[in-house]
Amino acid sequence: MSDIATRPAPNLLASPLVKFALVLVAIVAALAIGIRFDSSNTLYAIFVDPFQQMAQAPDLLVQTIWEGLVAGVLYALIALGFVLIFKASGVFNFAQGIMVVFAALTLVGLYEKGVPAFLAVILTLGVMFVLALAIERVVLRPLVNQPDIILFMATFGITYFLIGFGEALFGGNPKQMIADQLYLPRGALDLQILGGLVSLQKIDIAAAVIASLMIGLLALFFQYTRIGRALRAVADSHKAALSVGISLNQIWVIVWFTAGIVALITGIMWGARSDVSFALEIVALKALPVLILGGFTSIPGAIVGGLIIGIGEKLGEFYWGPLVGGGIESWLAYFIALGFLLFRPQGLFGDKIIERI
């Protein structure tokens, strides 16, 4: 008897794609039946009407997607700071959010003291380097080889230290970002798209371009430079990196300083779109669901996750927000992240970790 005759028939139901298609068909069928017999039109309002609105007013859809795209790029930029530190130390840096605020406040504070705008940017970068050096010397170096939870709690300590220190230096009142002094554009660009008028804020265009360039440059830097290779070695194994002569202390300073640069760019862009205050820390923590979606160790994952969260928030708030009285934008990202934790905890681009006992 030939091998072909004895070979078992392939089990199509075992394929993940087939399972997903069957589940999708079942959901669509259930929705169609539910909408047909839904006397209160609740299912229709949730699953049909928003898409009809998108089709009827495509210019509003483009406007909403654009605003979500800008927010998503900035989320990705924030998430990049988390990814860099997590790759180097294996610890989620809770202080990245307050670093965004502290960098922006330092820039504005220096300008208010009479320092020219671009010199204030350079001095702020110097402050972030000193901060990175201090964190490595005072916090990280004494905690080498300690459990990850200890390092994670240390980032909480850094957070509250920077909050108190920042309030003592700059006060707790919101401040205006020096956008004009940095020659960031103002006004709007109106375009005729799909039969309607789409208004693009010039500051949003600048934010998207600058953030995209920053992400691209950092990705190239850590992919093709000696420091980038050292970072990947440290991410794979601290002990192996030490065995080939890579200094963890230098890598940590470089990574935390890079995260400080990212924090400054993010603070400038977010501050120019609103203002500079400690409330920006909450915005920065939107990077957590971004990281859950993309994976804590993936730079491409941070980009894709940021775009998904940014666009998803804006679409949810504009089309589904009125059904629940608004406010979807404040919690939708965490709801999406919860779904990923249940079905793909490593994220879209994260590595699946298998521990053998």
HELIX and SHEET records of a PDB file:
HELIX    1   1 ASP A    3  THR A    6  1                                   4    
HELIX    2   2 LEU A   12  ALA A   14  5                                   3    
HELIX    3   3 PRO A   16  ARG A   36  1                                  21    
HELIX    4   4 THR A   42  PHE A   47  1                                   6    
HELIX    5   5 ASP A   49  GLN A   56  1                                   8    
HELIX    6   6 PRO A   58  SER A   89  1                                  32    
HELIX    7   7 GLN A   96  GLU A  112  1                                  17    
HELIX    8   8 ALA A  117  ALA A  134  1                                  18    
HELIX    9   9 ILE A  135  LEU A  140  3                                   6    
HELIX   10  10 ARG A  141  LEU A  143  5                                   3    
HELIX   11  11 ASP A  148  PHE A  170  1                                  23    
HELIX   12  12 LYS A  202  TYR A  224  1                                  23    
HELIX   13  13 ARG A  226  ASP A  236  1                                  11    
HELIX   14  14 HIS A  238  SER A  243  1                                   6    
HELIX   15  15 LEU A  248  ARG A  273  1                                  26    
HELIX   16  16 LEU A  280  ALA A  284  1                                   5    
HELIX   17  17 ALA A  287  GLY A  294  1                                   8    
HELIX   18  18 ILE A  299  LEU A  315  1                                  17    
HELIX   19  19 GLY A  316  TRP A  320  3                                   5    
HELIX   20  20 GLY A  321  VAL A  324  5                                   4    
HELIX   21  21 ILE A  328  PHE A  343  1                                  16    
SHEET    1   A 2 ALA A 188  ILE A 193  0                                        
SHEET    2   A 2 GLY A 196  GLN A 201 -1                                        
END                                                                             
